[in-house]
Amino acid sequence: MGTRVLGFVCLLGILGLSGYTALDAARNGTLSPAKRVAQDEQRLELESAKHVLGIVAKQLEELRTVSGTYANDLEFDNFPLVRLVHADERSYCLEFEKTTTFVLRGPQGTVVPGRCA
């Protein structure tokens, strides 16, 4: 009988501790999936920015091969989220903006969060 009571008390203790842990996580916001969703959305947006800015960077490289400069009238009709902020004979700076702004400083730059300076 004593082991049954002890087992029951231990079971109640474990249930109480797990309930307290769940309530504490709910109060701190760690149970909410919103934070995880926001991180996933930002990661997907970064991947999208890398893809789109990579395409535009290739087009700029082709234009530079033909004209000798990145400063050309490149049409961005197919890429409304992209803006050419700076371009000259040696470099360019592209911005991709959806909910976060990403920047590509080229040539041979990497896409990172931020803006062209």
C-alpha positions in Angstrom: 0.0 0.0 0.0 2.9 2.4 0.8 4.4 1.9 -2.7 1.1 2.7 -4.3 0.7 5.9 -2.3 4.3 6.9 -3.1 3.8 6.1 -6.8 0.6 8.2 -6.8 2.3 11.1 -5.1 5.2 10.9 -7.6 2.8 10.8 -10.5 1.0 13.9 -9.1 4.3 15.7 -8.7 5.4 14.9 -12.3 2.1 16.1 -13.6 2.3 19.3 -11.5 5.8 20.0 -12.7 5.0 19.5 -16.3 1.9 21.7 -16.0 4.0 24.4 -14.3 6.6 24.2 -17.1 3.9 24.4 -19.8 2.3 27.5 -18.1 5.7 29.1 -17.7 6.5 28.6 -21.4 3.1 30.0 -22.4 3.7 33.1 -20.3 7.1 33.6 -21.8 5.9 33.2 -25.3 8.0 30.1 -26.1 5.0 28.0 -26.9 3.8 30.4 -29.6 4.7 29.2 -33.1 4.7 32.8 -34.3 8.4 33.3 -33.6 9.3 30.2 -35.5 7.1 31.1 -38.4 8.7 34.6 -38.6 12.2 33.1 -38.6 11.1 30.7 -41.4 9.6 33.5 -43.4 12.8 35.6 -43.1 14.9 32.6 -44.2 12.7 32.0 -47.2 12.7 35.7 -48.1 16.6 35.7 -47.9 16.6 32.7 -50.3 14.2 34.5 -52.7 16.4 37.6 -52.5 19.5 35.6 -53.3 17.8 34.0 -56.3 16.4 37.2 -57.8 19.5 39.3 -57.1 21.6 36.6 -58.7 19.6 36.8 -61.9 19.8 40.6 -62.0 23.6 40.5 -61.2 24.1 38.1 -64.2 22.2 40.6 -66.4 24.4 43.4 -65.2 27.5 41.3 -65.9 26.3 40.7 -69.5 25.6 44.4 -69.9 29.1 45.3 -68.6 30.7 42.8 -71.0 29.0 44.6 -73.9 29.2 48.2 -72.8 32.2 48.2 -70.4 30.1 49.6 -67.5 27.4 48.6 -65.0 25.7 52.0 -65.4 23.2 51.0 -68.1 19.4 51.3 -68.4 18.5 47.8 -67.2 14.7 47.2 -67.2 13.4 45.8 -63.9 9.8 45.2 -65.1 10.2 41.5 -64.3 11.7 42.2 -60.9 9.5 44.9 -59.2 11.1 44.2 -55.8 14.6 45.0 -57.1 16.1 48.5 -57.3 19.5 49.5 -58.8 20.8 52.1 -56.3 24.3 52.6 -57.6 26.2 51.6 -60.8 29.4 52.7 -62.4 32.3 51.2 -64.4 33.5 49.0 -61.6 30.7 48.3 -59.2 27.0 48.3 -58.5 24.6 48.0 -55.6 21.2 46.3 -55.8 18.4 46.3 -53.2 15.7 43.7 -52.9 12.8 44.8 -50.7 9.7 42.8 -49.6 9.2 42.9 -45.9 13.0 43.1 -45.2 15.5 44.9 -47.3 18.5 42.8 -48.7 21.5 44.3 -50.5 23.9 42.9 -53.0 27.1 44.9 -53.6 28.8 43.7 -56.7 30.6 42.3 -58.4 31.1 39.2 -56.4 29.2 40.3 -53.3 26.9 38.3 -51.2 23.3 39.0 -50.3 22.9 40.3 -46.8 20.2 42.2 -44.9 20.6 46.0 -45.1 20.6 48.9 -47.6 23.0 50.4 -50.1 25.0 53.1 -48.3 
